[in-house]
Amino acid sequence: MDPLILARLQFAVTTIYHFFFVPLTLGLSIFVALLETLYVRTGKTVYKEMTKFWGKLFLINFAMGVVTGIVQEFQFGMNWSEYSRYVGDIFGAPLAIEALLAFFLESTFLGIWIFGWDKLSKGAHAAAMWLVAIGSNISALWILVANSFMHEPVGFVLRNGRAEMDDFLSLLFNPHLFVQFPHVLMSGLTTAAFFVLGISAYHLLRQGESRHGFRISFQIAAIVGLVATLWVIMSGHSQAQHIVQVQPMKMAAAEALWESEDPAPMSLFTIGNEAERRDVFAIRLPRALSLLAYNQLEGEVKGINNLQVEYEQEYGPGDYVPPVAISYWTFRIMVGLGFLMLAVVVYALFLVVGEQLDAAPRLLRFLPWLILAPYLANTAGWILTEVGRMPWVVYGLIRVEEAVSPTVTAGMLWTTLIGFTLVYGVLMIADIYLLRKFARAGAEDTPFLQPGPEEPIPSIVGD
């Protein structure tokens, strides 16, 4: 196989695998910090034990995220050395700040949190967990500063055949970052909410009302899940509108819109012929794409064929159309799962407020399976984000084929690809085993979840 294809495949495997762990780290760190804050304010041991329970699962996930993230950074210099040479002056700065500031912050205070239970005051210990949560999410911010440059290059000048930074503030205030970061942050909270809902539902179904800590966790996760899922959808809408302006080809591919239209219809279901760039069968909702793009029923959305002609005139001969089928279906997987999760969490919160949770065993049996939903939505969203930018690595500046290392051979890539995949497979098995083991054994291993005679059962929605 072509080294370029293998390098792309290897990076895709590494990135997708790494991002299985990142959203849960972002969201669960906040969830654990919130639980410990409730313990500090109320003094009730049920909050402390829930903090320890979810904190243990957070630590397992955090360790896996660190291991897989390190491999990614090596690939920039090994498989993509031309990319690093061309934009390293810009791309390297936020990555360095992420490591020196955010990662050191979260890892240092995570150690303090792990070993400081009996050595720090309750307030100081909770503050350590909040610093872990802040550090984790600031880490994501700096990574997205670098990624946003790839989608919307700003603050640079071309000099000596390289892109060099000339305005650091422009990099920090990249418009793409302001629509991307909230979406990623809320997707992390959504992932954590459904993780907590699923495991809590398992214990509620298994133990009934004897495990009140999981009822509290369920209540909090339902509230957080509703806020986060709504925000994910709204921020995704803002991101789509921004993409129409700065990466119109991505939106055209996501909608399989071959020709520019005003007003533009939204595809409900399309079977297309990519080779001939036309519909074979399509059901479209009139004016809906213009409404999505401009918040009004009129407005031109550019089509694939029209944009291809424009890009050939601007950038020279070449194929500027990303894989349409991948873009189209990942967009629908992401959006469909988002609205499914919203419906589920609204129903869950309705049951919590009405104190009818025990009367809905079907929902409790369904929720553990729904833990997978945000993972699938996150993966589909990132595939759309990166594949939809093709053929560019940095939009409008450097193409994928120009970024790959010229000295890396197919044999080298096959060896590392197979090696990474096998090692990651073993690590994934270990991760799932540990998460499953401690999640299932949580009820038996947490004796203080039962309120004592002087400690009433707390409730988030009313007591």
N, C-alpha and C positions, 0 to 999 in steps of 0.2 A: 504494500500500500504506500501511497504518497506520504512522506514524512509530515507534510502539512496536515493531512487528515488525521494521522496518528497523534500529532501534537494537540490538535483541537479535541480529539476524543479523550486524550489523557487529561487535559485541563477540565473538560466537561465532567468527567468522572470524579475528579478531585473536588471541583467546586460544588457539584450537586451533593456529594457526600458530606462535605464540610457544612453546607447550609442546612442539613438535617438538624444540626445541633445548635446553630447560632440563634434561631428565633426563640427556642425554649430557654436558652441562657438569658436572652434579653428580657423576656417576659417573666420567667419564674424567679429571677433575682428580685424583681419589683414585688412579686407576690409574697415571697418569703420575708422581705423587708416590711411589707404591710402587716403581715401576721405578727411579726415580732414587735412592731409598734403597738399593736392592739394588746399584746402581752404586757408591754411596759406601762401602758395607760390603765389597764384594768387589773393587772396582777394575777389574772386567772391562768392556772397551769395548763388549761386546755389549749390556749393559744401558744404557749411555750412548746408543748409537745407537737402541735401541728407545724410549728416553725421548724423543729428538728426533723420531723418526718419529711416535709417537702424540701428542706435544706439538704438532706441526704441524697435525694434524687437529683437536686440541682448540681451537687458536687460531681456525681457520676457523669452527668451530661456535660458539665464544664470541662472536665478532663479530656473527654473525647473531642470537644471542639478545639481545644488547644493543639492536640496532636495532629489533627487533620489540617488546621490552618497553617502550620509551619511549612508543610509540604508545598502548599500553594506558592508561597513566596520564593521558594527555591526554583520553581518552574519559570518564573519571570526571567531569571538570569540564565537558565539552562536551555529550555525549549524556545524561549521568546527573547533571545538576546538582542535582536534587531529592534524589537519593541522597546526594550529597556534602554538601548542606546539612544533611540529617537526621543523618547519622552521621559527618560529616567530623571532628568532635572526637575520635572514637575511631579511625576507619579511617586517618586521616592520620598518627597517631603512629607505628605500626609501619612504615608505608611510608617515613616520613622517616628513621627509625633504620636501615632497610634500606639506604637510599641513602647516608647519611652514615657509617655504620659498616661494613656488610658489603660493599657494592659498592665503596666507595673502598679498602677493604682488599684485595679480590681484584684490582681493576684496577691498583692501585699495585704490588703485588708481582708481578703478571703482567708488567708492564713491566720490573721488576728481573730476573725470570727470563729474559725474552726476550733482554735485552741484557747479562746478567751472566755468560754462560758462561765467558768468559776473564778476568773481572775479579773474581770472588768465589771463595772456597774451595769445594770440592765440598760440604762440609757446609752452608755458608751458602746456596749455590745451591739445594740440596735443600730447605732450610728455607723458602726463598721459595716453592717450589712447594707445600709443605704449607700455607702461609698462604693461597695462592690457593685450594686445595681447601677449607680451613676457611672462608674468606670466602664462597665460592660456596654452601656448604651452610648457613652462618649466614644468608645472604641469603634462601635458601628458607625458613628457619625464621621470619624476620620477615614474609615474605609470607603464610605460613600462619597466623601469629598474627592477621593481619587477616582472612584467609579463614575461620578458625575462629570468629571473632566473628559472621560472617554466618550460620553454621550453628547456633551455640549462643551467643547473646548473653549476656555476663557483664560485671560490673564497670562498669555504667552506671546513670544515672538519667535519667528523662524530665523535661526542664525547658524551658519556653518553646517547646514544639513540636519539640524536638530531643532526640536521645539524646546525653548528655554523659558522658564518662568520670569515674568517681568512685573507681575502684580499679584502678590499673595492674597490680598484682600478680595480680589475678583474671584480667586479660586474658592475662598471661604463663602462668598455670597453668590455662588453660581445659582442661577434660577432653577436649574435642574435639581440641585440638592434640596431646595425648599419644597419640592413636591415629592421627592424620593424618600427622604429621611422619615417624615411622618408616616408614610405608608409602611416602611420597614419596621419602625418602632411599634406601630399598632398591630402589624402582623405577628410580631413577637408576643405581644400581650394576648392576642387571639390564640396563638399556639399554646401558651401557658394556660389560658383559661380552659381550653378543651382538654388539655392534659389533666388538669386538676378535676374538671367535671367528670371525665371518664373514670379516673381511679377512685374518686369519691363515690361515684355511682356504684362501682363494683363493691365497695365496702358497705354502702348503705343497703344494697340488695342482699348482701351476704349476712350482714350483722343486724340490720334493722336499726332501731333507735338506740341500741347499746353502744354505738360509736358516734357520739355527738360531735366529736372533732371533725369528722368528715362531713357532717351536715353543715357545720360552720364553713368549712372549705368550699363546699358546694355553693352555699349562699354567696360568698365573696366572689367565687369564680363566675357565677351567673351574672352578677352586676358588672364585674370587670369585662366579661366576655361581650355583654351587650354594648357597652361603651366602645370597646376596642373594635368590634366587628363593624359597628356603624361608622366609626372613624376610618377604618380600612376602606370601606366602600366609598366614602366621601373623598378621601385623599386619593384613591384610585381614579375617581372621576376627574379630579384636578390634574392628576398626572397624565391622563389620556388627553385632556385639552391642551396641555403643554406639548405633548408629543405631536399633536396635529400641527403645531407651529414649527417645531425644531427638527422633528424626524417624521415628516409626513409619509415617507415610504413605509415605516413600521406600522402606522395605523392603517394604511391602505392594504398591507399584507394581512394584518389582523382581521380585516373585514372582507378580504378577497374582493376588493373594489378595483376592478380593472381599468375603468375609465372615470375621469373626473365628473362629478355630478353636483348640481346645485338646484334644489335641495338634494341631499344625499340620503339614500336609504340605508338602514342597518340590516345586516344579514342575520336571519334567524336560523337558516340552514342552507349551506351551499356545498355543492360538489363541483369542483373546478377542474379545468384542464390547464395545469401550470405550463406545459410545453407551448401551448397555443395562447395562453393567457386569456382565457374566456370561461364563462360559466357553462357547465353541462346541465346543472339543475340548481335553482336558487329560489328560496322564499325570503323576501326582504320586506321590512317594515318601512313604509314611505316616510321620509323626512327625519327618521329617528336618529340617524348618524349626524346630521346637521345639529339636531338638538343636543346630542352628546358633546359635539365639538364646540358649539358656540352658545349653548343655552337658548337657542331660538330655532324656529322651524325652517329657517333658510340659512344658506351659507355653503360655499363650495368646499368640498373635501376632494383633494386631488387623488387621482387614480394611479395605479401601478404603471400603466403604459405611458401616461402623460409624464409622470415623474422620471421614468427611464429616459425619455427623450431629453428632459431638462438636465439630468445628471450627465448624460453623454456630452452635452454642450458645455457644461460647467467643468467636469472633471476629466473628460476624454473618453475614448471608447472603453467599453466594459459592461459587465452585467451587474447592475445595481439593485437587483430584486432579491430580497432574502427568501428563504424557503417559505412559501406561502402556506402550505398545509400545516407545517409545524406552528407557524405564527397564529394561524386561524384557530386551531383546536386548543392550543395552550391558553389562548385568551379566553375561550369559552369554558375550559376546565376551571380556570382561576375564578372567573366571574360567577359561574354556576355554583361552585363550592362556597364562595363567599355568601351568596344569598341563602344557600341551604343552611350554613352555620348561623346566619342571622335569624332565620325562622326557628331553628332549634333552641337557640339561647333565649329568644323571646318567650317561647313556650316554657322553658325551664324556669325562667324568672317568674312567669305567671304562676306556676305551680308553687314556687317558693313563697311568693307573697300571699297566695291563698292557702298556704300550709296544706297543700294537696300532694306533696312530693311522694309520700308513701303509697298514694293511690295510683301512681303511674309507673308500674314495674316495667312496662314495655320501653319507656324512655330510659330508665336506668340500665336496662339490658343493652340498649342501642348505643348509649353514650361511650362505653369503652371502645367500641369500633370506630366511633367518630373522632377519636384521637388522631387517626390518620388523615382526616380531612384537611386541617391546616398545613400539614406537611406536603400533601399533594398540591394544594393551592400555592404554597410558597415556591415549590419546585417549578410548577407550570409558569408562575409569574416571572421567575428568573430566566427560564428558558426563553420566554417571549422577549424579555428585556434584552438579552444578549444575542439571540439568534436574529431577532428583528432588526438589529443594527448592522447585520452583514450587508456588504462585504467589508465594512469598516471595523478596525480595532479601535481607533480614535476617529470619531465621526468627521469625515471630510478631510482628514489629514493623512492617515496611514491605513492601508488595507491589510487584511489578514495575511495574505501571501507575502507581503513585504515585511512582516513582523517576525516571522519564524526564524529560528537560528539556522544559518546556512551550513553549519558543520555537524548538525545532529542527523544521524542516519535512522533509517527505518528500523534497523536491528536494535539500536539503542532504545528507541521509543517502544518497540514491542516488549523488550525486556522489562523496562520500568513500568509500562502499562499493565502487563500481566502481574508483576510484582506488587504494584500498588493495589490492584484489584483484589488479589488474594489476601494481602495484609488487611485491607479495609474490610473484606468479608469476614475475616476472623475477628477484627475489632467490633464490627457491627453485631456479630453473634454474642460476643462478650458483653457489649453494652445492653443489648436487649435482655440478655439473661440477668444481668445485675439489676436493671430497672424493674423487670418483672418480679424478680425475687424480693426486692425490698418493698415494691409497691404492694404485692400480694400479702407479704408478712407484716405489713404495717399495723394492722389491727391487733395482732397477737403480741407484738413487740412494744406496744405503746400503752402501758397499763394506766397511765394517768389521764387517758382520754375520758374516763368516766368522771363526771362531776361529783364532788363530795357533797355531804349533806348541807354544808354551808355555802356551796357554790352552785347557784342555779345555772341551768343550761342557757348559754348566751344565744342571742339571735341577732343577725344583722338587720333584719327587716322589721323587727318588733319584738318586744319581750314583755 
